[in-house]
Amino acid sequence: MKNRIKIERAILDITQDDLAKKIGVSRQTINSIEKSRYVPSTVLALKLSEIFKKPINEFFFLEETD
């Protein structure tokens, strides 16, 4: 799964640490999500959706191999 988390953070002008604190995870978790090493839970994806004020499918994308 690909994502646009880093781009969405840049739009809001927030750091990985800022985003992590807003949704209750570590900065390392945000880093792992951005690098597609970790697929977030539904709850975490919904929290990101609230922060970005966008539907989940606007910042997470399935790849053909998913």
SEFIZA-3560 file (N, C-alpha, C; in Angstrom, 3 decimals):
REM SEFIZA-3560
<numar><xx>0.834</xx><yy>-1.168</yy><zz>0.000</zz><atom>N</atom></numar>
<numar><xx>0.000</xx><yy>0.000</yy><zz>0.000</zz><atom>CA</atom></numar>
<numar><xx>0.886</xx><yy>1.241</yy><zz>0.000</zz><atom>C</atom></numar>
<numar><xx>0.560</xx><yy>2.182</yy><zz>-0.868</zz><atom>N</atom></numar>
<numar><xx>1.277</xx><yy>3.456</yy><zz>-0.911</zz><atom>CA</atom></numar>
<numar><xx>0.488</xx><yy>4.498</yy><zz>-0.129</zz><atom>C</atom></numar>
<numar><xx>1.169</xx><yy>5.580</yy><zz>0.220</zz><atom>N</atom></numar>
<numar><xx>0.461</xx><yy>6.639</yy><zz>0.931</zz><atom>CA</atom></numar>
<numar><xx>1.063</xx><yy>8.010</yy><zz>0.644</zz><atom>C</atom></numar>
<numar><xx>0.281</xx><yy>9.037</yy><zz>0.993</zz><atom>N</atom></numar>
<numar><xx>0.681</xx><yy>10.434</yy><zz>0.817</zz><atom>CA</atom></numar>
<numar><xx>0.791</xx><yy>11.146</yy><zz>2.169</zz><atom>C</atom></numar>
<numar><xx>1.102</xx><yy>10.415</yy><zz>3.212</zz><atom>N</atom></numar>
<numar><xx>1.145</xx><yy>10.994</yy><zz>4.551</zz><atom>CA</atom></numar>
<numar><xx>2.151</xx><yy>12.135</yy><zz>4.624</zz><atom>C</atom></numar>
<numar><xx>3.327</xx><yy>11.940</yy><zz>4.064</zz><atom>N</atom></numar>
<numar><xx>4.352</xx><yy>12.985</yy><zz>4.111</zz><atom>CA</atom></numar>
<numar><xx>3.865</xx><yy>14.250</yy><zz>3.403</zz><atom>C</atom></numar>
<numar><xx>3.211</xx><yy>14.090</yy><zz>2.275</zz><atom>N</atom></numar>
<numar><xx>2.681</xx><yy>15.240</yy><zz>1.531</zz><atom>CA</atom></numar>
<numar><xx>1.589</xx><yy>15.939</yy><zz>2.332</zz><atom>C</atom></numar>
<numar><xx>0.703</xx><yy>15.147</yy><zz>2.919</zz><atom>N</atom></numar>
<numar><xx>-0.387</xx><yy>15.728</yy><zz>3.715</zz><atom>CA</atom></numar>
<numar><xx>0.170</xx><yy>16.476</yy><zz>4.935</zz><atom>C</atom></numar>
<numar><xx>1.231</xx><yy>15.943</yy><zz>5.531</zz><atom>N</atom></numar>
<numar><xx>1.877</xx><yy>16.642</yy><zz>6.655</zz><atom>CA</atom></numar>
<numar><xx>2.443</xx><yy>17.977</yy><zz>6.193</zz><atom>C</atom></numar>
<numar><xx>3.062</xx><yy>17.972</yy><zz>5.021</zz><atom>N</atom></numar>
<numar><xx>3.652</xx><yy>19.204</yy><zz>4.484</zz><atom>CA</atom></numar>
<numar><xx>2.573</xx><yy>20.252</yy><zz>4.223</zz><atom>C</atom></numar>
<numar><xx>1.433</xx><yy>19.822</yy><zz>3.729</zz><atom>N</atom></numar>
<numar><xx>0.323</xx><yy>20.751</yy><zz>3.479</zz><atom>CA</atom></numar>
<numar><xx>-0.097</xx><yy>21.422</yy><zz>4.782</zz><atom>C</atom></numar>
<numar><xx>-0.130</xx><yy>20.638</yy><zz>5.862</zz><atom>N</atom></numar>
<numar><xx>-0.514</xx><yy>21.186</yy><zz>7.173</zz><atom>CA</atom></numar>
<numar><xx>0.660</xx><yy>21.827</yy><zz>7.904</zz><atom>C</atom></numar>
<numar><xx>1.865</xx><yy>21.685</yy><zz>7.343</zz><atom>N</atom></numar>
<numar><xx>3.084</xx><yy>22.212</yy><zz>7.946</zz><atom>CA</atom></numar>
<numar><xx>3.291</xx><yy>21.689</yy><zz>9.368</zz><atom>C</atom></numar>
<numar><xx>3.204</xx><yy>20.351</yy><zz>9.505</zz><atom>N</atom></numar>
<numar><xx>3.442</xx><yy>19.718</yy><zz>10.803</zz><atom>CA</atom></numar>
<numar><xx>4.524</xx><yy>18.654</yy><zz>10.656</zz><atom>C</atom></numar>
<numar><xx>5.242</xx><yy>18.421</yy><zz>11.735</zz><atom>N</atom></numar>
<numar><xx>6.308</xx><yy>17.425</yy><zz>11.748</zz><atom>CA</atom></numar>
<numar><xx>5.733</xx><yy>16.035</yy><zz>12.022</zz><atom>C</atom></numar>
<numar><xx>6.580</xx><yy>15.021</yy><zz>11.853</zz><atom>N</atom></numar>
<numar><xx>6.168</xx><yy>13.667</yy><zz>12.217</zz><atom>CA</atom></numar>
<numar><xx>5.797</xx><yy>13.621</yy><zz>13.694</zz><atom>C</atom></numar>
<numar><xx>6.571</xx><yy>14.303</yy><zz>14.515</zz><atom>N</atom></numar>
<numar><xx>6.307</xx><yy>14.312</yy><zz>15.954</zz><atom>CA</atom></numar>
<numar><xx>4.972</xx><yy>14.982</yy><zz>16.263</zz><atom>C</atom></numar>
<numar><xx>4.687</xx><yy>16.099</yy><zz>15.603</zz><atom>N</atom></numar>
<numar><xx>3.405</xx><yy>16.794</yy><zz>15.806</zz><atom>CA</atom></numar>
<numar><xx>2.235</xx><yy>15.870</yy><zz>15.459</zz><atom>C</atom></numar>
<numar><xx>2.328</xx><yy>15.221</yy><zz>14.304</zz><atom>N</atom></numar>
<numar><xx>1.259</xx><yy>14.323</yy><zz>13.864</zz><atom>CA</atom></numar>
<numar><xx>1.111</xx><yy>13.150</yy><zz>14.827</zz><atom>C</atom></numar>
<numar><xx>2.229</xx><yy>12.602</yy><zz>15.239</zz><atom>N</atom></numar>
<numar><xx>2.204</xx><yy>11.469</yy><zz>16.173</zz><atom>CA</atom></numar>
<numar><xx>1.486</xx><yy>11.840</yy><zz>17.462</zz><atom>C</atom></numar>
<numar><xx>1.784</xx><yy>13.003</yy><zz>18.006</zz><atom>N</atom></numar>
<numar><xx>1.137</xx><yy>13.442</yy><zz>19.247</zz><atom>CA</atom></numar>
<numar><xx>-0.353</xx><yy>13.646</yy><zz>19.053</zz><atom>C</atom></numar>
<numar><xx>-0.756</xx><yy>14.158</yy><zz>17.904</zz><atom>N</atom></numar>
<numar><xx>-2.167</xx><yy>14.413</yy><zz>17.637</zz><atom>CA</atom></numar>
<numar><xx>-2.996</xx><yy>13.131</yy><zz>17.591</zz><atom>C</atom></numar>
<numar><xx>-2.378</xx><yy>12.041</yy><zz>17.132</zz><atom>N</atom></numar>
<numar><xx>-3.145</xx><yy>10.798</yy><zz>17.008</zz><atom>CA</atom></numar>
<numar><xx>-2.743</xx><yy>9.731</yy><zz>18.030</zz><atom>C</atom></numar>
<numar><xx>-1.806</xx><yy>10.059</yy><zz>18.900</zz><atom>N</atom></numar>
<numar><xx>-1.478</xx><yy>9.160</yy><zz>20.012</zz><atom>CA</atom></numar>
<numar><xx>-0.562</xx><yy>7.996</yy><zz>19.678</zz><atom>C</atom></numar>
<numar><xx>0.399</xx><yy>8.227</yy><zz>18.776</zz><atom>N</atom></numar>
<numar><xx>1.382</xx><yy>7.191</yy><zz>18.455</zz><atom>CA</atom></numar>
<numar><xx>2.781</xx><yy>7.805</yy><zz>18.553</zz><atom>C</atom></numar>
<numar><xx>3.790</xx><yy>6.990</yy><zz>18.319</zz><atom>N</atom></numar>
<numar><xx>5.164</xx><yy>7.500</yy><zz>18.356</zz><atom>CA</atom></numar>
<numar><xx>5.551</xx><yy>8.102</yy><zz>16.995</zz><atom>C</atom></numar>
<numar><xx>6.576</xx><yy>8.927</yy><zz>17.014</zz><atom>N</atom></numar>
<numar><xx>7.099</xx><yy>9.488</yy><zz>15.770</zz><atom>CA</atom></numar>
<numar><xx>7.592</xx><yy>8.369</yy><zz>14.866</zz><atom>C</atom></numar>
<numar><xx>8.155</xx><yy>7.321</yy><zz>15.465</zz><atom>N</atom></numar>
<numar><xx>8.652</xx><yy>6.187</yy><zz>14.696</zz><atom>CA</atom></numar>
<numar><xx>7.521</xx><yy>5.489</yy><zz>13.935</zz><atom>C</atom></numar>
<numar><xx>6.334</xx><yy>5.461</yy><zz>14.531</zz><atom>N</atom></numar>
<numar><xx>5.180</xx><yy>4.861</yy><zz>13.859</zz><atom>CA</atom></numar>
<numar><xx>4.829</xx><yy>5.663</yy><zz>12.613</zz><atom>C</atom></numar>
<numar><xx>4.809</xx><yy>6.978</yy><zz>12.730</zz><atom>N</atom></numar>
<numar><xx>4.518</xx><yy>7.833</yy><zz>11.576</zz><atom>CA</atom></numar>
<numar><xx>5.578</xx><yy>7.620</yy><zz>10.500</zz><atom>C</atom></numar>
<numar><xx>6.839</xx><yy>7.551</yy><zz>10.909</zz><atom>N</atom></numar>
<numar><xx>7.921</xx><yy>7.314</yy><zz>9.961</zz><atom>CA</atom></numar>
<numar><xx>7.731</xx><yy>5.982</yy><zz>9.241</zz><atom>C</atom></numar>
<numar><xx>7.373</xx><yy>4.946</yy><zz>9.975</zz><atom>N</atom></numar>
<numar><xx>7.166</xx><yy>3.623</yy><zz>9.377</zz><atom>CA</atom></numar>
<numar><xx>5.984</xx><yy>3.613</yy><zz>8.411</zz><atom>C</atom></numar>
<numar><xx>4.923</xx><yy>4.341</yy><zz>8.746</zz><atom>N</atom></numar>
<numar><xx>3.773</xx><yy>4.437</yy><zz>7.844</zz><atom>CA</atom></numar>
<numar><xx>4.183</xx><yy>5.152</yy><zz>6.561</zz><atom>C</atom></numar>
<numar><xx>4.889</xx><yy>6.272</yy><zz>6.700</zz><atom>N</atom></numar>
<numar><xx>5.309</xx><yy>7.041</yy><zz>5.528</zz><atom>CA</atom></numar>
<numar><xx>6.189</xx><yy>6.225</yy><zz>4.594</zz><atom>C</atom></numar>
<numar><xx>7.004</xx><yy>5.352</yy><zz>5.153</zz><atom>N</atom></numar>
<numar><xx>7.914</xx><yy>4.531</yy><zz>4.347</zz><atom>CA</atom></numar>
<numar><xx>7.281</xx><yy>3.200</yy><zz>3.936</zz><atom>C</atom></numar>
<numar><xx>5.982</xx><yy>3.067</yy><zz>4.184</zz><atom>N</atom></numar>
<numar><xx>5.211</xx><yy>1.863</yy><zz>3.818</zz><atom>CA</atom></numar>
<numar><xx>5.740</xx><yy>0.584</yy><zz>4.460</zz><atom>C</atom></numar>
<numar><xx>6.346</xx><yy>0.720</yy><zz>5.635</zz><atom>N</atom></numar>
<numar><xx>6.815</xx><yy>-0.450</yy><zz>6.376</zz><atom>CA</atom></numar>
<numar><xx>5.750</xx><yy>-0.926</yy><zz>7.356</zz><atom>C</atom></numar>
<numar><xx>4.761</xx><yy>-0.093</yy><zz>7.619</zz><atom>N</atom></numar>
<numar><xx>3.713</xx><yy>-0.408</yy><zz>8.580</zz><atom>CA</atom></numar>
<numar><xx>2.369</xx><yy>0.026</yy><zz>8.009</zz><atom>C</atom></numar>
<numar><xx>1.401</xx><yy>-0.878</yy><zz>8.018</zz><atom>N</atom></numar>
<numar><xx>0.046</xx><yy>-0.559</yy><zz>7.578</zz><atom>CA</atom></numar>
<numar><xx>-0.777</xx><yy>-0.255</yy><zz>8.828</zz><atom>C</atom></numar>
<numar><xx>-1.307</xx><yy>0.961</yy><zz>8.928</zz><atom>N</atom></numar>
<numar><xx>-2.029</xx><yy>1.345</yy><zz>10.138</zz><atom>CA</atom></numar>
<numar><xx>-3.361</xx><yy>0.622</yy><zz>10.282</zz><atom>C</atom></numar>
<numar><xx>-3.813</xx><yy>0.550</yy><zz>11.518</zz><atom>N</atom></numar>
<numar><xx>-5.127</xx><yy>-0.022</yy><zz>11.800</zz><atom>CA</atom></numar>
<numar><xx>-6.214</xx><yy>0.894</yy><zz>11.257</zz><atom>C</atom></numar>
<numar><xx>-7.418</xx><yy>0.397</yy><zz>11.211</zz><atom>N</atom></numar>
<numar><xx>-8.558</xx><yy>1.207</yy><zz>10.770</zz><atom>CA</atom></numar>
<numar><xx>-8.734</xx><yy>2.415</yy><zz>11.676</zz><atom>C</atom></numar>
<numar><xx>-8.595</xx><yy>2.224</yy><zz>12.967</zz><atom>N</atom></numar>
<numar><xx>-8.754</xx><yy>3.327</yy><zz>13.921</zz><atom>CA</atom></numar>
<numar><xx>-7.709</xx><yy>4.409</yy><zz>13.648</zz><atom>C</atom></numar>
<numar><xx>-6.478</xx><yy>4.015</yy><zz>13.435</zz><atom>N</atom></numar>
<numar><xx>-5.412</xx><yy>4.975</yy><zz>13.164</zz><atom>CA</atom></numar>
<numar><xx>-5.658</xx><yy>5.693</yy><zz>11.833</zz><atom>C</atom></numar>
<numar><xx>-6.096</xx><yy>4.968</yy><zz>10.822</zz><atom>N</atom></numar>
<numar><xx>-6.404</xx><yy>5.576</yy><zz>9.518</zz><atom>CA</atom></numar>
<numar><xx>-7.537</xx><yy>6.592</yy><zz>9.658</zz><atom>C</atom></numar>
<numar><xx>-8.536</xx><yy>6.278</yy><zz>10.468</zz><atom>N</atom></numar>
<numar><xx>-9.645</xx><yy>7.214</yy><zz>10.689</zz><atom>CA</atom></numar>
<numar><xx>-9.180</xx><yy>8.462</yy><zz>11.430</zz><atom>C</atom></numar>
<numar><xx>-8.263</xx><yy>8.298</yy><zz>12.368</zz><atom>N</atom></numar>
<numar><xx>-7.702</xx><yy>9.462</yy><zz>13.064</zz><atom>CA</atom></numar>
<numar><xx>-6.942</xx><yy>10.358</yy><zz>12.095</zz><atom>C</atom></numar>
<numar><xx>-6.172</xx><yy>9.743</yy><zz>11.191</zz><atom>N</atom></numar>
<numar><xx>-5.459</xx><yy>10.511</yy><zz>10.172</zz><atom>CA</atom></numar>
<numar><xx>-6.444</xx><yy>11.246</yy><zz>9.267</zz><atom>C</atom></numar>
<numar><xx>-7.531</xx><yy>10.584</yy><zz>8.932</zz><atom>N</atom></numar>
<numar><xx>-8.568</xx><yy>11.194</yy><zz>8.106</zz><atom>CA</atom></numar>
<numar><xx>-9.133</xx><yy>12.451</yy><zz>8.762</zz><atom>C</atom></numar>
<numar><xx>-9.339</xx><yy>12.388</yy><zz>10.061</zz><atom>N</atom></numar>
<numar><xx>-9.843</xx><yy>13.556</yy><zz>10.793</zz><atom>CA</atom></numar>
<numar><xx>-8.826</xx><yy>14.694</yy><zz>10.786</zz><atom>C</atom></numar>
<numar><xx>-7.557</xx><yy>14.373</yy><zz>10.976</zz><atom>N</atom></numar>
<numar><xx>-6.512</xx><yy>15.401</yy><zz>10.990</zz><atom>CA</atom></numar>
<numar><xx>-6.387</xx><yy>16.066</yy><zz>9.622</zz><atom>C</atom></numar>
<numar><xx>-6.364</xx><yy>15.238</yy><zz>8.561</zz><atom>N</atom></numar>
<numar><xx>-6.176</xx><yy>15.760</yy><zz>7.209</zz><atom>CA</atom></numar>
<numar><xx>-7.466</xx><yy>16.320</yy><zz>6.603</zz><atom>C</atom></numar>
<numar><xx>-8.604</xx><yy>16.006</yy><zz>7.255</zz><atom>N</atom></numar>
<numar><xx>-9.916</xx><yy>16.428</yy><zz>6.754</zz><atom>CA</atom></numar>
<numar><xx>-10.144</xx><yy>15.938</yy><zz>5.319</zz><atom>C</atom></numar>
<numar><xx>-9.788</xx><yy>14.670</yy><zz>5.111</zz><atom>N</atom></numar>
<numar><xx>-9.936</xx><yy>14.022</yy><zz>3.806</zz><atom>CA</atom></numar>
<numar><xx>-10.333</xx><yy>12.567</yy><zz>4.018</zz><atom>C</atom></numar>
<numar><xx>-11.029</xx><yy>11.980</yy><zz>3.048</zz><atom>N</atom></numar>
<numar><xx>-11.314</xx><yy>10.538</yy><zz>3.134</zz><atom>CA</atom></numar>
<numar><xx>-10.012</xx><yy>9.724</yy><zz>3.087</zz><atom>C</atom></numar>
<numar><xx>-10.036</xx><yy>8.586</yy><zz>3.708</zz><atom>N</atom></numar>
<numar><xx>-8.855</xx><yy>7.724</yy><zz>3.788</zz><atom>CA</atom></numar>
<numar><xx>-8.283</xx><yy>7.398</yy><zz>2.413</zz><atom>C</atom></numar>
<numar><xx>-9.160</xx><yy>7.162</yy><zz>1.435</zz><atom>N</atom></numar>
<numar><xx>-8.658</xx><yy>6.774</yy><zz>0.112</zz><atom>CA</atom></numar>
<numar><xx>-8.012</xx><yy>7.927</yy><zz>-0.660</zz><atom>C</atom></numar>
<numar><xx>-7.955</xx><yy>9.109</yy><zz>-0.067</zz><atom>N</atom></numar>
<numar><xx>-7.227</xx><yy>10.209</yy><zz>-0.696</zz><atom>CA</atom></numar>
<numar><xx>-5.768</xx><yy>10.275</yy><zz>-0.247</zz><atom>C</atom></numar>
<numar><xx>-5.413</xx><yy>9.496</yy><zz>0.782</zz><atom>N</atom></numar>
<numar><xx>-4.001</xx><yy>9.483</yy><zz>1.190</zz><atom>CA</atom></numar>
<numar><xx>-3.428</xx><yy>8.079</yy><zz>1.353</zz><atom>C</atom></numar>
<numar><xx>-4.253</xx><yy>7.035</yy><zz>1.197</zz><atom>N</atom></numar>
<numar><xx>-3.774</xx><yy>5.650</yy><zz>1.126</zz><atom>CA</atom></numar>
<numar><xx>-4.250</xx><yy>5.056</yy><zz>-0.189</zz><atom>C</atom></numar>
<numar><xx>-3.359</xx><yy>4.321</yy><zz>-0.875</zz><atom>N</atom></numar>
<numar><xx>-3.677</xx><yy>3.752</yy><zz>-2.170</zz><atom>CA</atom></numar>
<numar><xx>-3.230</xx><yy>2.295</yy><zz>-2.226</zz><atom>C</atom></numar>
<numar><xx>-4.091</xx><yy>1.418</yy><zz>-2.729</zz><atom>N</atom></numar>
<numar><xx>-3.706</xx><yy>0.031</yy><zz>-2.932</zz><atom>CA</atom></numar>
<numar><xx>-2.834</xx><yy>-0.089</yy><zz>-4.171</zz><atom>C</atom></numar>
<numar><xx>-1.868</xx><yy>-0.985</yy><zz>-4.103</zz><atom>N</atom></numar>
<numar><xx>-1.042</xx><yy>-1.298</yy><zz>-5.249</zz><atom>CA</atom></numar>
<numar><xx>-1.579</xx><yy>-2.586</yy><zz>-5.870</zz><atom>C</atom></numar>
<numar><xx>-1.180</xx><yy>-2.881</yy><zz>-7.081</zz><atom>N</atom></numar>
<numar><xx>-1.653</xx><yy>-4.108</yy><zz>-7.737</zz><atom>CA</atom></numar>
<numar><xx>-1.296</xx><yy>-5.362</yy><zz>-6.951</zz><atom>C</atom></numar>
<numar><xx>-0.201</xx><yy>-5.322</yy><zz>-6.224</zz><atom>N</atom></numar>
<numar><xx>0.247</xx><yy>-6.493</yy><zz>-5.474</zz><atom>CA</atom></numar>
<numar><xx>-0.475</xx><yy>-6.660</yy><zz>-4.130</zz><atom>C</atom></numar>
<numar><xx>-1.296</xx><yy>-5.687</yy><zz>-3.738</zz><atom>N</atom></numar>
<numar><xx>-2.008</xx><yy>-5.763</yy><zz>-2.445</zz><atom>CA</atom></numar>
<numar><xx>-3.234</xx><yy>-6.641</yy><zz>-2.532</zz><atom>C</atom></numar>
//
